[in-house]
Amino acid sequence: MWGYQGRTLGQRARHDEDGACRLLLISTEQAGGKLKLWEGTSQAAAACPTVHKPALHGVYDGAVRDGAAYRAELTGYVVEPVCAPEPVLERELELPEA
């Protein structure tokens, strides 16, 4: 499925060791002489290890070609329903009491 600004492409995948996963391919264009790839998944895994989220199995940086950089991220596949249909919350969530 195409994602954010047409720069990401995600698909369910199967990994020999990790089982059902989500493979996300990311691209970014060079701007002002710099290439800036999305770091949110790996930063969240390191900064918030106790927050329930898909496990980050691997980050693989690819080639830089024609002013664009590429990265692949492999995360756990989530089968539970999502709490919001879009990545940006438009209204307050109705969550159960903890």
N, C-alpha and C positions, 0 to 999 in steps of 0.2 A: 504494500500500500504506500502510495506517495505521501510524504509528510510535509513538514515545515518549509514553506516557500519553494517547494519542488526540489529541495536540496537533500532530502532524505528519502530512503526507500527501505521499507521494512517487510519482513516475511517470517512466518513460522519456519523453524528449521529443526533438525535433529542432530545432536552431537553425540559421538560414541561414548564419551565419559559423562556428560552433563544431561543427557536426555533431551526432552522437549525444550527448545530455546527460541528466542527471538533474535534474528539477525538484522541489524540496522546498518545500512550503508549511508555514509554522510559525505557530502562534498562542500567545498567552500572555494570561492574565488579570491584571488589575490587582490588586496586593496591597499594602496599606499605602500607597496613593497613588502607587506606582511601577509602571512597566511594565518588565519585564526580559526581553528577547528573547535567544535563544541566539546567542552570538558565537563559538562554538568553531571553526566552519569558517573564518571570516575571520581569527581570531587564529592558527590553525594555519598558514594560508597565509602570513601575515606572519612568524611566529616560526620556522618550520621549512621554509624554501624548498627545502632539499636532500632532504627526506624524500619518498619516493615516495608520492603520494596523488593523488586526482582533482583536476584543475585547477579552481580557483574562477573561473568566468567572470563572475559578477555576483551582487550582493546588492541586492534591491529592497524597500524598506520600504513597506508599504501603509497603509491607513487604520487609525485607532483608532476603534472603534465599541463602544458599550455596555460599556466597561471592558475591551476586549480589543484587542491589537495584532497585526498580521499582517506577515509577511515572506516573501519568496520568494528562494530561493537556486538558482542554476544552476551545476552542476558537471559535469565530464567524466563520461561513462558508463563504468563499469568492466565489461569483459567477462571478465576473468580470474576464476578461482574465488576465493572468499573464504577466509581462513585460519580463520575461526570463524563459526559460524552465528548467533551473538548478539553484540550490541555490548559486553557485559560478559564478559570471559574467565572461565570457570569452572575451567579447567585449563591447564597449561602447553602451549604450542604445539609441535608437532613440525615444526621448520623445517629446510630443507636447509642444509648448510654454505655459507657465503658465499665 
